[in-house]
């Protein structure tokens, strides 16, 4: 048996690189407890665009719940 050591930030850095800046911004708002409408107003977008950003995040990172998105935002330092 062999062990492979991976730097703890490797996964986080790869995850951050997978997300567009606006996706990261939407994720930050949702993780802070904002609704889609509040996030949309803050970002100057429609709630449908915010929904699209969050659907893309879920698809890219295989995330299913808002709680998982919040955990991801915390680990990314958003």
N, C-alpha and C positions, 0 to 999 in steps of 0.2 A: 504494500500500500504506500502510496506517495501523497504528500500534501502539497497543495499549491497555495502559496500566500498571495493575496491580492490586496493592494492598497485600498483602504475603505472608501476613498473618494473616487475610485475608478468608475464604479457604477453610477455614482451621482453625476460625475462630469459627463459621462456618456448620455445620461438621461437629459441633462440640461442642454446638451448639444442637439438632442433630437427635437427639442421644442423651439418653435419660433418665438421671438421676443414678445409678440402680442399674446401668444398662447401662455407664456410665462406670466405675463401681466394679468391675464384673466384668471389663471390659476391662483395667483397671489390674492386677488380680490375674493374669490370663492373660499379659499382657505381661511381668510380673515372673517368669514361669516356673512359676506355680502350676498344678496340675492342676485339672480341673473339680471333683473331690471336695474338694481343699484350698480352692478358691475358695468352694465351697458352705458348708463348715464355717466359714470366716472370715466369710461374709456371713449365716450363719444360715438358709441355704436348702437345698433339695434340689439334687442334681447336675442333675436334669431342668430345674429353673428356670434354673440357670446356663446350661445348653445352650440353652434358649429365648432368654435374653438375648443370647447370642452369635450365634444364628441371626438374630435381629432386627437386630443390628448389621451382620452380613454382608449382609442383604437391603437395609437402609436405605442402606448406603454402597457396595454392589456390591463387596464384598470376598470373596475366595475362600479365603485361607489364613491360618494363624495368624501367619505372618511379616508379612503385610500388616497384620493387626490390631496387631501389635507396633510396626510403623513408624508407624501411625496414633496409637497411644498415646504414642509418643515425641514426635511432632509436636504433640500436644495438651498435652504436659507432664504426662501422667499418670504 
